[in-house]
Amino acid sequence: MALFTRRTSRNSTPLEGVDTVLADLDGVVYAGARALPYAVESLNRARDGRTLAYITNNASRTDISVAAHLSDLGLQTAADEVVTSPQAAMRLLASLVPPGSVILVVGGEGLVNEVEKAGFVVTRSADDAPAAVVQGFAPEVGWAHLAEAAFALKLPEAEGGIPWIATNTDWTIPQARGIAPGNGTLVSAVHTVIGRLATVAGKPEVPIFEEAVTRFGAQHPLFLGDRLDTDILGANRAGIASALVLTGIDRPKHLLAAPQGSQPTYILGDLRELHEPYPSVDVSDGVATVGGARVAIDGADVRILSVGERPVDLVRAGTAAIWSTGRAIFGFRVPEELYADSFHKP
């Protein structure tokens, strides 16, 4: 995929020049059934003059049910405005097995629906000689489902074994009550048994982004996510500008430690900041300045020279200072105030 270019003026908003906003769901729009603070009104406002669509690694629900949930929250959404990891998985699956093949599905309604829509036959048993295993998250997935996957995948592909596609490998998923295990933990359980690695369809792999860009004809997209290891890494791989919003999984301490490939274009405390001028980020002689916040690198020490008026600007300055060195976070002594977390958590 060709890289997208962004032309923004000093102190422009993150939305300037954007024609398509692509938002993750869990941790960005909602946590469990409830909308996150400011998300609905901010996204509805972002829709003005732009396409608003969604990319989700959550394979437990259909695009129709996701669109209905968003509409109930006040974000009027059609099913074709939701790009799911099962849809990306079907693109991969179609390149690996013949049409109409029997597929062992480990997952819920969202995955089953896409497998059947793609013309494959669903089974839950390794005894049905499936042509492939497709695995996605669903709350009801249990030991028996994982065991069937292990039985079906006992042979390595090099020895005639069948393909194994995972919709995604998110380790965790935000819920209304807190953070819960995600599909990555379930995929890892199967991997531990069979010693094989799954082919991943969703974020941080590029196919799900390619599907979205093609479907919506995006020329200057912006992706909104809450995870560095899937959302931001995937957007960077796809050449798409990204914003990490601190309403989901990853916190300021994770941002400070982000490796080069997982560093977002923007850092937002919440989605209201999509519509605010984004302050310039200046790094000179080891000092990063964002608004009134100033952070310096002094050998192995990270020093706060000024906290500024807003906590998010201090995080922006701290990340800019550390990232500019190209050094890993464990090479620094970081003051606790820099990663103090005053932002909304799921």
N, C-alpha and C positions, 0 to 999 in steps of 0.2 A: 504494500500500500504506500502511495506517495505521502510524504509528510505534508501536513497542512501548515500554512503560514499564518501568523497573527500579526496584524498591524494595529497597535493601540498607542494612543497618545499618553503622555505623562499624566498620571492620576486619573486615567479613564476607568470606567467600571469594568469588571471582568466580562460583562456582556457586550461591550463595544465591539462591533465587527462580527459578532456571532450570528449565524443564521439558524443553527440547530443546537438546542440544549438537550443533552442526553444525560438523564439522571439515573443513578442507582436507586434502589428502593429501601431495603432494610438499612436503617441507620442514617438515611438521607431524607426520605419522605416520611417514613413511619418506623416505629418499633412495635412489633406485634400488630395489633389491630388499630392502634391509635396513631394519629399524626403527630410528628414532632413539632415543637413550638416554631412558629413562623414559616414552616415549610410550605403549607398550602397557599397562603397569600403571596409568598415570594415567588413561587413557581407560576402561579396564575399571572402575576405581573410580568414574569420573564417571557410568557407566551406571546406578548404583544409584539407583532412583527416577526416572530420566529416560530419555528417548529419546536414543539416540546414533546419529547418521547422518553422512553424508559428502557434501561438495560438491566436485567437482573440475573444473577447466578442461581437464585432460589428456584429449584425445579419442582417444588411440591405443589404448585398451583398452575392452572391454565392461564393463558394470556387473557381469556375472557373473564376469569374470576379476578385476576389482578386489576384489569380495567374497571370492573365493577367496584372493587374495593376503593380504588383511587377516586372514582366518580362519587362514591358515598362520602368520601372525605372532603369533597368539594373541588376535585380536579377532574373535570369532564374528560374522559379518556376512552378511546376506541381500542378494541383488542389489537388491531394492527399497529397501534402506537407503542406496543410492549414487545420488546425483543427478549426472549428467554434463552437460557443456556440449553434447555432441551431442543429448541429450534436449531441452535448452532450444532448440537450433537447430531441431529439428523443430517445436516450437511456432510459431516464427517462420515457418518454411518453409510450413507448412500455411495460413498466412494470406496467402501471397503467390502460390502457384501451385496449379493444380488437382490433385485427388487422382490418383495414378497417374502423375504427370509423370516424365519422364526427368531425372535430376539428375547433373551432373558432380561427382564426389566426389574431392577432393584430401585424402587422409588414409588412416588405417589401419582395422583391423577394427572398432574401437569405433564409428567414424563410419559405416562401411558397414552395420553391424548395425542402427543406429538408423534410417538412411534406409530400409532394407528393412522394418523393423518398422512404420514409419509409412506403408507402402504405396506408396512411390516406387520407381522403377526406376533402378538404378545404372549409370552409364557412366563410363569413364575418358577418353573422347575428345570433343573439341569438334565433331568431324564428325557426331556423333549428334544435333545440334540440341537440346542440353539446355535445359530451362526455367529452370534456376538452377544456380549453382555453390555448393557447400558445402565449406569448407576447414577442416581440423583438423590438429593435430600428429600425426605418426607418424615414427619414426626413418628409415623407408624412403622418405619423400617426397624427391624429387630434382628435377633440372632439367626432366626431361620432363613431370612432373606439373604443375609451375608453368607451363611453357610452354602446356600444354593449357588451364589456367585463363585465362591471358592471351589465348589465341585466342578462347575462348568469351566473354570479357568485353570484347572490343575496342570495342564500342559502349557509350556511356553510357546509363543507364536512360532519361534524358530523350529520347534519340533511338531508343528502342525496344530498348535493351539489356536483358539478363536480370538478375535479382537476384543478389547475391553476399553470402553469409552466412559469417562466420568464427565458428567455435565460441568462440574466445578470441584475445586478442592479447598473451599473456604473452611478454615479450621473452626470458626465460630459463627454464630448467627445471633443478631440482637433480638431479644424478645421483651415484652412489656415488663416481665419480672426480672430481667437481667440478661446476661450473656450465656448462650447455650451452645453445646457442641454442634458443629456444622457438618457438611458433607465430607470435608477433608478427613475428619476423624473416622467416618464410616469407611471411606475408601482406604484409609491407612490400615484399618482392621483387616480388610481383605488382602491388602498388600503384604501384611505381616505373615499371613498364612501361606500365600502362594509365591511370594518373592518376585512378583511382576509389578511393573508400573503401568498405570492406566494412561491412555491418551486423553488429554483434557480439552473440552470444547469451549468452556466459558472463560471468563476473565481469570488469569491475566493473559490468556492466549488471544491472538489477533482475530480469529474467525468471527467471534461474536460482535466485535467492533466493525468489521467489514460488512457484516449483515446489516447493521444499523445504518452505516454511512450509505450503503447502496440503496436500502429501502427508502430512506428519507431524502436522498439526493443532497446530502450535506456537503457544503463547500468549506465552511468555517465553523466546525462544531466545537462545543465545549462540553466536557464530561464532568459530572459531579459525583464524587464518591466519598466513602468514609474509611476505606482501607487502602493502605499503601501497597500491600503485597499482591492485591488482585486488581482493584480499581485503577490506582495511579500507575502501577507497573504496566498494566494492560493498555491504558490510554497512551502512555509514552511509547510503548512498542508499536502502537498503531499510528503514532505521529499526531495525536490529538491533544490539544490543550486541556488541562485538567485543573479542578479545584478540589482540595481535600477539605471537607467540612467536619468540624469537631463536634458532631452530634451523634456519632456512632462508635465504631470499634476503636480506631486509633486515636491516641491522645497526644498532647504536646511532647511527652518523652519519646514517643515513637517517631514523631516528626524530626526531632533533633538527631535521631540515629538513622534516619532514612538514607540508604545508599543511593548512588547517583541515579540509577535507573528508576527509582521509586520516588523521586522528588517532584511534587506537583508544581504547576505553574502558579497557582494561587493557594493561599491558606485562608479559610473562612471560619469564623466562630460559629455562625449560623447563616442560613440562606438569605437573610436580610442584606448581608454584605455583598450579594450579587449586584445590588443596585446602588452601592456606595462607591465613590471614587477609590480605587485601590492605590494605596500610597506607594510612592517610589521606594525602591530598595537600593540603597547605596552602600557599597563596600569599598573602603579606602584605608590603606595602611593597617589592615587587620581589624578595622572598626566597621560594624554594620549599623546603619541608621535607617529606621522605619518610623516616620512620624517623629514623636518625641522619644522613642525608645532607641537606646544605643547599647550595643554589645561588642566587646572587644575580645580578641584572641591574644593572650599573652603567654607564649610558650605552650605549656600544657594546661594553662588556666583559662577558663572562659569567665570573663568579668562583665557584670552588668554596670554600665556607666550611668544609665538612666532608664527607669522602668517605663517612662512614657505615660500617656493618659489611658491607653486601652491594653488589656492583657493580650489581645490577639496581635498587637503590634510588637510586643515584647517577644512573643513566639516567632513572629516573622523575622525579627532582627536576629534572634538567637540562631535560627536555622540558617539564615543567610551567612552569618559569621562562620558557623561550623562547616556548612557545605562548601564555602569558598576555599577552604583549606584542602579539600579532597581527602582529609584524614577521617578515620573511623572514630566513632564517639568514644570508644573505650580508651582512646589516646588523650582524653581531656578530663580535667576536674571541672564538673559542671555544678554551679550553685543551684540548690533546690528551688529557689524562687523562679528560675528560668523554666522549669517544667511543672510548676504549680498548676493544678488543673481546676480552673474556675468555670469551665465550659459545661454545657448541658451534656449529660451522659444518658445513654439508653437504659 
